[in-house]
Amino acid sequence: MRFSLSHLSAGFMAVLVGYTSSVVIIFQAAAAAGANAEQTASWLWALGLGMGITCIGLSLYYRIPVLTAWSTPGAALMVTSLAGVGLNEAIGAFLFSSALMVLLALSGGVDKLLRILPKPLAAAMLAGVLLRFGMNLFTPLPTAPWLIIGMLLLFLLAKRLIPRLTMVVVLIGGTLLAWVLTPFDLSGVAFSLTTPVWITPAFSWHSLIGVGIPLFVVTMASQNLPGMAVLHAHGYTPNASPLIGWTGLTGLLLAPFGGYAYNLAAITAAICMGKEVDEDPAKRWPAAVCAGGFYLLSGLCAASVVSLFAALPGALVAAIAGLALLGTIGSSLHAALSDDASRDSAIVTFLVTASGLSWLGIGSAFWGIVIGSIVWWARATPRK
């Protein structure tokens, strides 16, 4: 296994984007469950530990970049659904949801579903998921013009001269430029180890049906299916059942410490799968191993790492994410729209996914695939 700077930078950026884009929702979900400060830190410890172990273990075993993540839509769901549910019952619901994930994996149902999913629709869904990150690259332009322009110039120059190290240059150069233009305060960052807190689970029909089942559904529909589609869009075709089974088993082990749901990543995974990581797709998996290492570090020093990420300017994080995903957005759109026969269904998938709609508690990525598939099969059905 050979690591390079491009692997390290891609892994770090994946973790950076993952934390800065949704860690606030984790805090809100923990608060909704009634967790105190020590228990909330334990949630982040369990999430970091679980993601780190699964990223490293699955990527080493399959020799492909397998990135896992916490369920962001699942956390958003819990912010509202945990009202009136005690912390112990919430942990019981987490265990139930993870158990359902393991049972689904053992049945092989995910692989059967993915075998009938048209590849152009998978690429279109990926492009729709990532679109807002590309657009957010330019959103801070009015307030931080020199930072965005400077990072864009760094990107173009590095892409031309040293393409393998493009994002390394952007990451280091952009951080230094942000510091020169608007120095950010790191005085509140103090590193310390997080202590896990055991929370004894309790079970009730109310929490299992009201929290556990919706958490399972939204994690599968909005995270695991898009996560597999991202792998397929980049040419990686592992069996889905073992991947999802291991994430479910991780949830069973770490739920009592606050690890509410683990799943395949989509957005952050794409950062570790692009050509910027390595021209050879077979040599990109060490980036996911690096991401796993950073996730382990983030879990061990959960509160400290969150404060570090929070100190970074929002414009810097948005620019890093947008530039890291430009290539993936472009290649996904090309794969989605290059075939005339599937173009209508692909553009519908892209637009529905990019809309950001949420219906029945399930996010737009799932509905993009569903509606796009309906258009696909309608166009493919011969007229009598």
URVENPE-V226637 format. One record per helix or strand of 2 or more residues. SS is the DSSP state (~ for helix, > for strand). FROM is the first residue (numbers start at 1). LEN is the number of residues. If there is no record, write none. Layout:
((SS | FROM | LEN) (SS | FROM | LEN))
//
This chain:
((~ | 5 | 29) (~ | 37 | 26) (> | 68 | 3) (~ | 72 | 10) (~ | 87 | 21) (~ | 109 | 7) (~ | 119 | 24) (~ | 145 | 17) (~ | 163 | 19) (~ | 205 | 29) (~ | 240 | 18) (> | 262 | 3) (~ | 267 | 5) (~ | 281 | 3) (~ | 285 | 16) (~ | 302 | 10) (~ | 314 | 24) (~ | 340 | 16) (~ | 364 | 17))
//
